[in-house]
Amino acid sequence: MFKNTQDNQRLEDELDKNNIPDHVAIIMDGNGRWAQKRHLPRIAGHKRGMETVKTITKVASDLGVKVLTLYAFSTENWKRPHDEVSYLMGLPVKFFNDFVPDLIKNNVQVKVMGLIDQLPAQTQKAVNDAIKDTSQCTGMVLNFALNYGSRLDIRMAVQKISQQVADGQLDVDKIDDQTISDNLMTGFLGDLSDPDLLIRTSGEERISNFLLWQIAYSELVFTDVLWPDFDKSVFQKMILEYQHRDRRFGGIKTSKLAGLKLVNRGETN
Ligand code: FPP
């Protein structure tokens, strides 16, 4: 772990600025345990987690990440106690109230994917206002997964595609991977819809119904750090780990000396 300024500088120097992942997705986990360790109510962890979102948004944008997708509320999170769900639904209101001017200053565009129309009215308004207020920004896309579930995403894509077939707009034989990607909730991201790097915090190593189609070739990096403690140096360390991975997308490297040139022979690994 990088503990002091000198180590932070070393980490900064080690990062290859030409190999920053375009799309980073994060499962922000451990807010409850962070609070529990301090004998605080769980919502104190979410409040602190929201501050981490602000920090990491700025760091990612400064590094040149093009899309940052954050898993803020899953379709399964409704099962939590009512008070906690209410608090989580209020967080986007607070977050966007505080932070939209900074997002605009940093040229960050807000997007939200999930079943937005099922959210409380004031959450919907906060989200829609933030999307509108940052719509002219051309830098990083800050994409919140809110009331999102990947199986839901896939099911809805299947329904949309089926409808196009039923309406005679699409030939069944023409359905390919791109058709599916285009019809998922990340479709608006075009070429950037698949994360290059997926991070999960808090020591849990599972995907929890997040971007199941889109992470087919993502690098997965896990850290024991709880989300409220996640900071610039931990994030940089995750990116460094990504940079040390050998991404082959099912192909092989021609040789070590050939650098990143890929030959796709159809192997799957
Ligand atoms: C998982 O931790 C975290 C969540 C379900 C909520 C994540 C939300 C935030 C980080 C704040 C979002 C901010 C905005 C702006 C929407 P957990 O509660 O499951 O932690 P635990 O596993 O330790 O209990």
Boltz pocket constraint, residues with backbone or C-beta under 6 A from the ligand:
constraints:
  - pocket:
      binder: B
      contacts: [[A, 28], [A, 29], [A, 30], [A, 31], [A, 32], [A, 33], [A, 34], [A, 45], [A, 46], [A, 49], [A, 50], [A, 53], [A, 71], [A, 72], [A, 73], [A, 74], [A, 77], [A, 88], [A, 91], [A, 92], [A, 95], [A, 144], [A, 202], [A, 227]]
      max_distance: 6.0
